[in-house]
Amino acid sequence: MKADTERPKPSRIVLVVGVDLSDVSEHLLAQTRALIGPVDEAETHVVHVVHPDSFTKRLVHPIHSEDICARAQAEYANWELRRLCAGLVQCPQNRVFVHVPVGESAADELTRIAAEVGADLLVVEAREHDAQEPRRVLHRSVVARIARTAPCTVLTIRKRARPALVGEKGPEPPLNTSWSASP
């Protein structure tokens, strides 16, 4: 009886999770923990990409202190990622790895790491465009580039918007940019 002797193979998944250390990062890692809950073995690679020092920053530092600001940001990011990953580490079936590469493009670094570790799923946070945050202006195009170039499935997770409380003014409605002719 072959069916009696065969045991089902344990399920295994390799995830790469890209975070930007914003308020959405904790939500993203909580959702990642929910994803790996039913899996027998999980390997989670949490990634935060640090941009290299700009040319002007390199000019003001001594020659032998190349990328000193980027190294400081990487050390902080490494500490912050370890703090954020505390919930993932508590899952006994999950091995957690932290990556803090220095690179120009977050999309390129995330897809490179996903290819290197043989990821089954690349998880990133989707954010709404906010003109008040100029560093996030290109975030949508970053997610689109990841989706086009990733060697695996890409899952975007968005934090649910908080409903407005009674008496609280909600967000401003978008401007109507469509025009219609009146008779």
C-alpha positions in Angstrom: 0.0 0.0 0.0 1.9 2.9 -1.3 -0.6 5.5 0.0 -0.1 4.4 3.6 3.7 4.8 3.5 3.7 8.2 1.8 3.6 11.2 4.0 2.7 14.6 2.6 5.7 16.8 2.1 6.0 19.7 4.5 5.0 23.0 3.0 7.8 25.5 2.6 7.9 29.1 1.4 10.6 31.7 0.9 9.5 35.3 1.3 11.2 38.6 0.6 9.6 41.5 2.3 10.5 45.0 1.4 9.9 47.7 4.0 10.7 51.4 4.1 10.5 51.8 7.9 7.3 53.9 7.7 4.2 53.5 9.7 3.0 50.8 7.2 6.0 48.6 7.9 4.6 47.1 11.1 1.3 46.3 9.4 3.2 44.7 6.5 5.2 42.4 8.8 2.0 41.5 10.8 0.4 40.5 7.5 3.5 38.5 6.6 3.3 36.6 9.9 -0.3 35.7 9.0 0.8 34.5 5.6 3.4 32.1 7.1 1.2 30.9 9.9 -0.2 27.8 8.2 3.2 26.9 6.5 5.4 24.1 8.0 8.7 25.9 7.1 9.2 29.5 6.2 12.3 31.6 5.3 11.6 35.3 5.5 14.1 37.9 4.2 13.2 41.4 5.4 14.9 44.1 3.2 15.3 47.8 3.6 17.3 49.6 0.9 19.5 52.6 1.9 20.4 55.1 -0.8 24.1 55.8 -1.2 25.5 59.2 -0.2 25.0 61.9 -2.7 28.0 63.4 -4.5 27.7 66.6 -2.4 27.8 64.7 0.8 30.9 62.8 -0.3 32.6 66.1 -1.0 32.3 67.4 2.6 33.5 64.2 4.2 37.2 63.1 4.3 38.3 60.9 1.4 38.6 57.7 3.5 35.0 58.0 4.9 33.2 56.9 1.8 29.4 56.6 2.2 29.6 57.5 5.9 26.0 58.7 6.0 24.8 55.6 4.1 26.6 53.4 6.6 25.0 55.2 9.6 21.6 54.9 7.9 22.2 51.2 7.3 23.2 50.6 11.0 20.0 52.3 12.1 17.9 50.4 9.6 19.5 47.1 10.7 18.6 47.9 14.4 15.0 49.0 13.4 14.4 45.9 11.2 15.5 43.6 14.1 13.0 45.4 16.3 10.2 45.2 13.8 10.9 41.5 13.1 10.4 40.4 16.8 7.0 39.0 15.9 8.3 37.0 13.0 11.1 35.5 15.1 8.6 34.2 17.6 7.2 31.8 14.9 9.2 28.6 15.4 8.8 27.4 11.8 10.2 30.7 10.5 13.8 31.7 9.9 14.3 35.4 9.6 17.1 37.2 7.7 17.6 40.9 7.6 19.2 42.7 4.6 20.2 46.3 4.4 21.8 46.8 1.0 23.0 50.2 -0.2 21.7 50.9 -3.7 20.2 53.5 -6.0 17.1 51.6 -6.8 14.9 49.8 -4.2 13.2 47.9 -7.0 16.5 46.5 -8.4 17.8 45.6 -4.9 14.6 43.8 -3.9 14.4 41.8 -7.2 18.1 41.0 -6.9 17.7 39.6 -3.4 14.5 37.7 -4.4 16.4 36.0 -7.2 19.4 35.2 -5.0 17.4 33.5 -2.3 15.0 31.8 -4.7 11.9 33.6 -3.3 8.5 32.2 -3.9 6.8 35.6 -3.0 8.0 39.2 -2.8 5.9 41.3 -0.5 5.9 45.1 -0.6 3.7 47.8 0.8 1.4 49.8 -1.4 0.9 53.4 -0.4 -1.3 56.1 -1.6 0.4 59.0 -3.3 0.8 61.9 -0.9 2.0 65.2 -2.2 3.0 66.1 1.4 5.7 63.4 1.3 8.0 64.3 -1.6 10.2 61.2 -1.1 7.3 59.0 -1.9 6.4 60.7 -5.2 7.7 57.7 -7.3 6.5 54.9 -4.9 3.8 53.7 -7.4 6.4 53.4 -10.1 8.7 51.4 -7.8 6.0 48.9 -7.1 5.2 48.7 -10.8 8.9 48.1 -11.6 9.1 45.4 -9.0 6.0 43.7 -10.5 7.6 43.8 -14.0 11.0 42.5 -13.0 10.6 40.2 -10.0 11.5 36.6 -10.5 8.5 35.5 -8.5 5.0 36.5 -7.5 4.6 40.0 -6.1 2.1 40.7 -3.3 1.3 44.3 -2.4 -0.3 45.0 1.0 -1.9 48.3 1.9 -2.8 49.4 5.4 -6.6 49.9 5.6 -7.5 53.6 5.9 -8.8 54.6 9.4 -12.5 55.5 9.2 -13.2 59.1 10.2 -14.7 59.6 13.7 -18.0 61.4 14.2 -17.4 65.1 13.8 -14.0 64.7 12.3 -13.4 66.1 8.9 -12.4 63.4 6.4 -9.8 63.7 3.7 -10.3 66.4 1.0 -12.1 65.0 -2.1 -9.9 64.9 -5.2 -10.2 67.8 -7.6 -12.5 67.1 -10.5 -10.3 67.4 -13.5 -12.9 66.2 -16.1 -14.7 68.9 -18.0 -18.1 68.6 -19.5 -20.0 71.0 -21.8 -23.2 72.4 -20.5 -26.1 72.9 -22.9 
